[in-house]
Amino acid sequence: MCGIVGYIGEKEALPILINGLKALEYRGYDSAGVAVFSKNGIREKKTVGQVEVLEKAVGDDVDFKGNLGIAHTRWATHGAPSEANAHPHSDCSRRVFLVHNGIIENYKELKNYLSERGHIFKSETDTESVAHLIEDFLEEGKDFKTALIDTLKMIRGAYALAIADAKNPEILYAAKLSSPLVIGVGKDENFLASDPSAVIGNTRDFIYLKDGELAEITRDKINISNLEKQPTPIEIVRLEWNLEQAQKGDFPHFMLKEIFEGPEIVRFAFRGRIISKENRVMLGGLEQVSDKIKKIKRLIILACGTSYYAGLVGEYLFEEIAKLPTEVHFASEFRYREEPFDEGTAVLAISQSGETADTLAALRKAKEKGLLTLGIVNTVGSTIARETNAGVYNHAGPEIGVASTKAFLSQITILVLMAIYLSKSNDKDSLTESLLKELEKIPEKIEKILLQAPAIEKLALKYKDCGNFLFIGRRYNYPTALEGALKLKEVSYIHAEGYGAGEMKHGPLAMISPDFPTMAIVPQNGVSEKIYSNLEEIKARKGPILAIATEGDKKISSLANDVIYIPKTIEPLEPLLTVVPLQLFAYYAGVNRGFNVDKPRNLAKSVTVE
Ligand code: G6P
């Protein structure tokens, strides 16, 4: 969604804001805007298109100077992408300037009310009403902070707001409800951003603003209070990421860089968590609720997108390893279900960003019902991480490519560890031992698959012009098939569907023809024979087959037109290997079809609206 950057300090705000916006472009990018403030006045610019357009537009303006500034990348929700609708928005007197991420649900009412009171609106956005409302309270004689608080009390919906008072360019205001906003803490300078990657080159210390909080930020002070003007505690989190992790390095795209980070990401996820000698797993984040965990009788996994597919793998893992009845729900559906919960039901929210609005809302519903809430979250200090009772961090570093890749590997690794942690079975030893031993070998096996990237690119070139693709798999690789299809859709815009291979006869077989290829995920395991039969049926209908199979599989070459071989592993860990060629295939298909794979059209990395 939209991205926010703010700066106050001794330096020129403009370059910091533009760099921050570039880092946030993945959140939304149909238009952008920036405003800087100094004693000499305001400089403001808004442009349609990517941040480079804005950068060029302000590049030659020597007067674009000021030590306080706010900036924004917009992903249109109310009103088309246009200069008028781009942020910052201001009031009639051009005193109040603000940028906003979220949705003001009662903006129509506010707009009518304010229009009647003489306010003239310049945009079609919901955001502009907030600037006018602050102005309206200022006109009543209130000071800026009070006018802002009264406004926040009147607006409904979701917001992360960075606000400047042009009359007083010594202070930057920030407020948040349901949309993410962090304060980067520096020396004689402070930053605001939708997420730390925007300013990680300047500081590693962050304050995650909480819902209902208002921050007053000067160059050397940060005051945070609630809307009753009472101070709230400030916690500074030090992030271990560095700038390099948030940049592309030598890779042409973040997506490729992140796929190639796979081996390291799996290591980061299990490092320090496997106690090999004792054949057990230690998950520090769950220790505080270990007694409650022992009583879990049913687990509900809640997630969206790729995290949801990781959750589906989790379902197989929890049932097989922990013998725990598990179900997975799209967070957006769970919110509206009225199912009864027995005592002993716990929920597990999986989210890379920790900010996905639907996952958060589903989690809050579970909390209201009094359920134990656990999380697997990548972004430290994010809202979902804070709102769950306990959880495990991925430590996967920032994921910038909109289509999630490395987070999926990391989530599955943690799900394996969590399933072992939750296991109550007495005969767990042999399974646990083989899982833990094999997990440590997975990074090397992924490296071997990555070496085949050039061959996978050739296959992507061969198939890139097909209008449709079917992905099939069984058991642990059924979710992988769904994820492979999602990846291809997201970055290459080829229509793709994932199916359980056993369902072929119940519909998908009707679509098979010489120009309708199937990607079969068929590593050698207990169900491979069954998939071979499904492949025979596809072959008989002259459907091209591309297979992901285990090294040494003799049979597959007689069935498939093309094969990508992967190393052997045990079945519960297969998705960690089988998904990698699917990610590469989608990446190369997208790039060779000429698309911007890091920022697919119409999609956003962090979906902070419902
Ligand atoms: C968006 C992203 C996906 C991601 C999904 C869930 O749709 O484009 O890549 O899987 O959100 O995000 P989360 O941050 O909750 O894992």
Boltz pocket constraint, residues with backbone or C-beta under 6 A from the ligand:
constraints:
  - pocket:
      binder: B
      contacts: [[A, 304], [A, 305], [A, 306], [A, 307], [A, 350], [A, 351], [A, 352], [A, 353], [A, 354], [A, 355], [A, 356], [A, 359], [A, 401], [A, 402], [A, 403], [A, 404], [A, 603], [A, 604], [A, 605], [A, 606], [A, 607]]
      max_distance: 6.0
